[in-house]
Amino acid sequence: MSYKLKRAKNRRDSAPFLKLPLHMLAHDNFRSLSYRAKSLLLDVASQFRGHNNGDLCASLTIMKSYGWTSSDQLHKARKELEERGWLIETRKGARPNIPTLYALAWLPINDCGGKLLKKATDTAPNTWKQAPPPKVPRKAPCSTVKRSKYKPVNAMLLDED
């Protein structure tokens, strides 16, 4: 056995990881997401274990362990991610104890034991590519900025001549 192979043996980390492609992170649709939406996307994606895409939950009871305390902020972030195509609803929730389940749009949807309404896919849906980014509100024109009645120091030095 070669030296490099011996050295590399037993070094593989078995901890779960999340694949976030750079082209996805550089896309305008991702960059224009709000901070709360990006945070929720990463928190939901951290539930992914390689075989459960489509069985991810974003309810407040689960998200409390990730630091979410406001149901309003959670709802706004979830709505933004769904509208922009980052999260795909795979099962509608119902009372009393059936949560809404989601899938990450950049990964193929897995078969999760028949509890999903959407079918499993071999390729990623990539719905985030088709969704247009929101329009950015215009800034106020510069003429509405109030000007100070005091002269700057440089102007006062020039007036002494």
Secondary structure, 3 states (H helix, E strand, C coil): CCHHHHHHCCCCCCCCCCCCCHHHHCCHHHHCCCHHHHHHHHHHHCCCCCCCCCCEECCHHHHHHHCCCCHHHHHHHHHHHHHCCCEEEEECCECCCECCEEEECCCCCCCCCCCCCCCCCCCCCCHHHHCCCCCCCCCCCHHHCCCCCCCCHHHHHHHCC
